[in-house]
């Protein structure tokens, strides 16, 4: 099967390949930050595939040099005066619990930067395959 280019407009891609379901975080220029849209799409795919008898395995991965740099801090800053941020945090906790109790096997393929909410997606998976990761240096603010 030939590799097709990723759709640049979609922030989360869901693919069905035989019995495998692949979720790709697709905001590489923003290090796959987790926004309210990302959380909603992840939940949508997981709920759909949990009911699908053909789905046996769900794999999470990130596009680009990061699995996920965590929550979208810009979103939190812009909406600090309303309940939007609280709602996103609540939904993210729900999503992590849903992954932890998911009825299908889940695998996180982690490469590159992973922080905060990105790590929260990895921890509840049944299995994690982690390659060399990049860390932010607090001394000179470089990656």
Residue pairs with C-beta under 8 A, 6 or more apart in sequence:
1 17
6 13
6 24
6 26
6 63
7 13
7 26
8 26
10 26
11 25
11 26
11 27
11 35
11 37
11 38
11 41
12 23
12 24
12 25
12 26
12 37
12 38
12 41
12 42
12 45
13 22
13 23
13 24
13 26
13 63
14 21
14 22
14 23
14 24
14 41
14 45
15 21
15 22
15 24
16 22
16 54
16 55
19 54
19 55
19 56
19 57
20 55
20 56
20 57
20 58
20 59
21 45
21 49
21 52
21 55
21 57
21 58
21 59
21 104
22 58
22 59
22 61
23 42
23 45
23 46
23 58
23 59
23 60
23 61
24 61
24 62
24 63
25 32
25 34
25 38
25 60
25 61
25 62
25 63
25 67
25 68
26 32
26 63
27 33
27 38
27 63
28 62
28 63
28 64
28 65
28 66
29 64
30 69
30 72
31 64
31 65
31 66
31 68
31 69
31 113
32 62
32 63
32 64
32 66
32 67
32 68
32 69
32 118
33 68
33 69
33 70
33 71
33 72
33 73
34 68
34 70
34 71
34 72
34 92
34 117
34 118
34 121
35 72
35 75
35 88
36 75
36 84
36 87
36 88
36 91
38 72
39 88
39 91
39 92
39 95
40 91
42 95
42 121
43 91
43 94
43 95
43 98
46 58
46 95
46 98
46 99
46 102
49 55
49 58
49 104
50 102
50 103
50 104
55 104
56 104
56 105
57 104
57 105
57 106
57 107
58 102
58 104
58 105
58 106
58 107
59 106
59 107
59 108
59 109
60 106
60 107
60 108
60 109
60 121
60 122
60 125
61 67
61 108
61 109
61 110
61 111
62 68
62 110
62 111
62 112
62 118
64 112
65 112
65 113
65 134
66 112
66 113
66 114
66 118
66 134
67 108
67 109
67 110
67 111
67 112
67 113
67 114
67 118
67 122
68 113
68 114
68 115
68 117
68 118
68 121
69 113
69 114
69 115
69 116
69 118
70 115
70 116
70 117
70 118
70 119
70 120
71 88
71 92
71 116
71 117
75 84
75 85
75 88
76 85
79 85
92 117
92 120
95 121
96 120
96 121
96 123
96 124
97 124
99 106
99 121
99 124
99 125
100 124
105 126
105 127
106 124
106 125
106 126
106 127
107 125
107 126
107 127
107 128
107 129
108 121
108 122
108 125
108 127
108 128
108 129
109 129
110 122
110 128
110 129
110 130
110 131
110 133
111 130
111 131
111 132
111 133
112 133
112 134
113 133
113 134
113 136
113 143
114 122
114 133
115 136
122 128
122 130
134 143
135 143
136 142
136 143
137 143
